[in-house]
Amino acid sequence: MRGRFAHWWAAGFVAMLAVNLLLKATLVLNNIFGTEGFESAPKLLAKVPLFLGWDVAAAALVAGVAALPALGSTRRWPVLTWGSLVLACAALFATISTLVTIILGAPIEKATLDLAFLDQPVQEQGSSLDSSIAAYLQLTTLAPMLLAALLGATCLWWVPRLLTTLGRRLKTALAATAALLAAITILLLPWLINGELAGIRVHTLGLERSPVTVLAGSYLRPLAQRLSQDRPPLDPWRLDQSAAASLAAPAAPPATLRAAPRRSNVIYVSLESISDQYVRTTPSPMPFLASLGHSHPGSAAFAHHYSTWPQTMKAYFTLFCSELPYPDYRTICSLNPTIPCKSISEAFHDAGFFTALITSADTAYDRKLRFFRHRAFDRVWDMRNMPGREEGWWADSWGVDERLTIRNILETAQEHRDGFFIFYEMSTAHHPYNSCREHEQTPLADERQSYLRALGFIDQRLQELVQGLEARDLLKDTLIVFQSDHGEGFGQHPGSKSHGPKVYQENVHVPSAMLGPQFGDTKQVFGLPTSHIDTAPTILGLVGLSVPCTMKGRNLLTDATPRKVFFGGRDPGAQFGVADGDWKFILENGSASLLFDLAQDPAETNDLSRQHPDLVAQYTQAIHEWQRYSRNLIENYARILSESPCRP
């Protein structure tokens, strides 16, 4: 039996490995042609041995499952039938996952499947991933899927014959090569990526990942975390975010935000996937947004504002509740949607304001509604129930035309002009960067150009919103907050494609500005690093409302104490980081990775981690303390709140 199992296992292993190698070659060529990162072809090709180990492991795993019938039967047909089915499914999945990697920047894993299939109602526009993926489902992409499935389904009929024609020495050499590749990737690569070996450190742009092992790992990792026993944080209610002691003390206390608090209406505009660096180019694709705090009277801008997580719902939890996010892929919607933090919408509702969530996007996506239904909104309109939708406005599966949403926001503001808080979530600027019917009918060949065109469209809509408020005599009594949920990468750094895993500046440094009567005729730029955790307390302070004791951020009108700013990204390829003054530190897979001086190196090209081991150690410990703190707090929020001095 063991001999038969080994025979069929070897056949399945060779076949699945051949599929994986072909797919990996596709990804390598995709990167060589400049779709991700800025690495020369010779350098990338020299790293190919580092890319293949997990493909070997995945092939071995799939082949073992395919050969299982050989352990219990001497007949040939059960192995052929079962093995062909397993290999066909595995090859098809690996091919689809590779195509998704090319399109979205990461392979299929648990988070992707959760978002795509769990709790997603059947809607006329389909899943919210459709717009990003469906455009790529053409003959050139469907053909590899069919070929991979065909190869998997037929390989057990001809690969055993191929193996019998190979000499013993050649088969031994092939087996040794495969084992060596696995050892290089699985054992050696983590040292090369996250540390140093013989003075060498490399980036592999995520090419070492293999679809099957990524999927399996995404399900096993949360289980391992739950089984592990992390020591509890020293203070389970509040994390110490004070700036590094090694930083020089400022000559004078930093200036707070200059404003005269007064009760007013509030519209919070959540921009989608916009990095500050794109807004600040010359000429800017968003001249109105760029003018706030600089040339537009009655406004303020936050020059160094960070998203806590380059993923919408993770960022929204911080924006609403002024809490740091859970430090892995799970959002608050699946983890603890009824968490009893006092959100900004609840604070306005309790103060007598009409509260509305009006979004161009889909509240079913990422199960957002699970969280929002507990946040005291008097009205929730999204792309599915937006009034006027039946009039034929442009829409795709990510959202509806922003012009329709703005029309409804202005009508809501007019209806409740005596006191409203409106949270406006935009969908424009999300991949695939369509903005309206005109843009959809005139596609651009280059995705970045499509993205920049979408930013111009958004800037026009922001002006339309402001002008609409002015025409209704509401602008003088309304504070408008403009802030992006997270940024967007276009290959500026290894793996920085789209958003999710990485925390380079293009992913987490976002535009943040305010326009309102509280600022009078002043124009000001707030210079200290700030984060989404500071947004809700500052808005409440500007309108003269008390800040709930559950909120952990600063009201920047009264507190400008320098603090560490934390941010993280999801697996696979997750990074965690901290901004502290001009320093920015990035931790990857638990080991020290990168340290930048943003004042001298805003593009993050010069790693200074070897020159400052004291800061590396301090920031590494700070990130681990944040991860331990947030995991414990969010999983046990009600109990820890009841034991704290806070009584919201």
Secondary structure, 3 states (H helix, E strand, C coil): CHHHHHHHHHHHHHHHHHHHHHHHHHHHHHHHCCCCCCCCHHHHHHCHHHHCHHHHHHHHHHHHHHCHHHHCCCCHHHHHHHHHHHHHHHHHHHHHHHHHHHHHCCCCCHHHHHHHHCCCCCCCCCCCCHHHHHHHCCHHHHHHHHHHHHHHHHHHHHHHHHHHHCCHHHHHHHHHHHHHHHHHHHHHHHHHHHCCECCECCCCCCCCCCHHHHHHHHHHHHHHHHHCCCCCCCCCCCCCCECCCCCCCCCCCCCCCCCCCCCCEEEEEEECCCCHHHHCCCCCCCHHHHHECCCECCEEEECCEECCCCCHHHHHHHHHHCCCCCCCCCCHHHHCCCCCCCCHHHHHHHCCCEEEEEECCCCCHHHHHHHHCCCCCCEEECCCCCCCHHHCCCECCCCECHHHHHHHHHHHHHHCCCCEEEEEECCCCCCCCCCCHHHHHCCCCCHHHHHHHHHHHHHHHHHHHHHHHHHCCCHHHEEEEEEECCCCEECCCCCCEECCCCCCHHHHECCEEEECHHHCCCEEEECCCEEHHHHHHHHHHHCCCCCCCCCCCCCCCCCCCCECEEEECCCCCCEEEEEECCEEEEEECCEEEEEEECCCCCCCCCCCCCCCHHHHHHHHHHHHHHHHHHHHHHHCHHHHHHHCCCCC
